[in-house]
């Protein structure tokens, strides 16, 4: 029988073994990314993220791994369960701690475990292990966020609940340039985008895109200052420490893309993204001052241009933001998986999730009608 081990530090699992199981193309499941979160102090028991990573051993061979955290709050997750926590509290029950499989502070769908075992065997094994771990730590349940559709279905077959969400992604349909992309818009929507980009130019703003080893420590100094300043405007502090970004630059620079905005040689804003072989992930934004339309240019339009130039197939710009629709980002389904120990809540949760799913699909259908593309693809712009 496989042996399940819990690891309170990712460093307990050798990097090469983890990456052999999880791969290295999707940046957020890489050992280097998750380890940077822990060693930098961004993720820790003190911050409400106690690592309990799952390792599955078979005949002294590591055959499956999955990131797992014991959470004392719901911050930094982007699949909101505050109402669930309130319901538990109203019934005199503790919702926290809870178990979470997710990439901390990262609402990007993708793989959530690595395994040499068949998918259904892996999900069955993890489901059984999670229930035992929840009992051991007196956790209210387990949540796996932004999982891939096939994984969602496999967990659902083990009896777990699934939850539908939505984001807005851009898809590269063999565009040769940004203007070629805009040629597929209606005239009015095309003019709106051009006006936004012209506003940036009229303010004398210059934008530069750097990637990999082109990004230096002084660039990170500037970026991190802007990143924290943007949070402070909302009375908050950014989740991530400077040491986290230092480690990304040191250990996985090939995944980094930085867009800088300058006026008269002075940096005023920037956006730091990560990338895989076929997708750009817009992640972190910061600015010194407010400039008309600069956020759209830095975080969206430059990302689209980068994808077209590099032949990337998709651009995931991050969570939320219906304003992305009119710029060509399409509603897509996102999925999470949930299991709660308190069975008395299951009927109400099933009803809630079914109603939410129907509402979400209706909303996505309505939002799709606001996309800027022409109905007739052969129509001349």
Buried (B, 14 or more C-beta within 10 A) or exposed (E): EBEBEBBEEBEEBEBEBBBBBBEBBBBBBBBBBBBBBBBBEBBBEEBBBBBBBBBBEEEEEBBBBBBBBBBBBBEBBBBEBEEBBEBBEEEEBEBBBBBBBBBBBBBBBBBBBBBEBEBEBBBBBBBEBBBEBBEEBEBBBBBBBBBBEEBBBBBBEBEBBBBBBBBBBBEBEEBEEBEEBBBBBBEEBBEBBEEBBEBBEEBEBEBEBBBBEEBEEEBBEBBBBBBBBBBEEEEEEBBBBBEBBBBBBEBBEEBBBBBBBBBEEEBBBBBBBBBBEEBBBBBBBBBBEEBEBBBBBBBBBBBBBBBBEBEBBBBBBBBEBEEBBBBBBBBBBBBBBBBBBBEEBEEEBEEBBEEEBEEBBEEBEEBEEEBBBBEEEEEEE
